[in-house]
Amino acid sequence: MKRVPFVADGDALIMDMEHWEPILEACRAAFPRLRQVSCYATADNILEKTPAELAHLKQLGLTLLYIGPES
């Protein structure tokens, strides 16, 4: 598998980093050729994450955020 289209359901980026780290590590362990992990997000919870947290999520493999117009 090269893609995990959506982590969780709804606005997953709201999860704390303590939840994200094991999820992304498990995805990488289960799918070594994984190239894309994505989730839904809102503008508000993107702004609630620090730049360092967002960079860490990207480093762990979260590569795409879907932001809807309602955000």
N, C-alpha and C positions, 0 to 999 in steps of 0.2 A: 504494500500500500504506500502510495506517495503523498496522499492528502487525507487530512482529517477535516472535513468540510465545516463542521461546527462543534465546538466544545460546549457541552451543556445545551440549554435552550434559553431563549430570551436573552437578556442582557448579562452575559457571562463575565464581562470585564469587571463588573462590580465586585467579584470575588476578591478576597484578600490574597496577598502573595503566598501565604502559608497554604492556600488551597491550590494556587496555580502551579507552584513548583513541582509537587508530586504528580500532578496531572500531566504536565509537559514532559517530565522525566519518564513517566510510564509510557507515553506515546512514543518517545524516542527509543525506549528499550524494546517495545513491542514491534515497532516498524522501523528498522535501521535505515531504510531508504527514504524515510519521510522527508518531504520537501516543503509541505505547506500545512499549517495549522491555522484555523481561523475561528473567529467568534463574533457575535454581535456586540456592539458597544454604543454608548451614548456619549455625546460631547461632554456632559457633566462628569462621567466617571473616567474619561480619558484625562480630564483636567485634575481629577482627584489623585491620579497616580503621579508620582514624581518622575522627572526625566530619567532618573536612575532606575526606577522600577520598570518603566516602559522599555528601556534598553535591556534590562535583565530578562524581561519576558521575550523580547526578540531573540536574545542570546539562547534562551531555553527552547526556542522554536516557534513561538507565536508570531506568524508572519503576515497576517491579514486581519484587519478589523472591518466589519460591515457596519457602517453608520447610516441609519435611515433618516429620511427627511424630517421625521417627527422629533429627532434628537435636537 
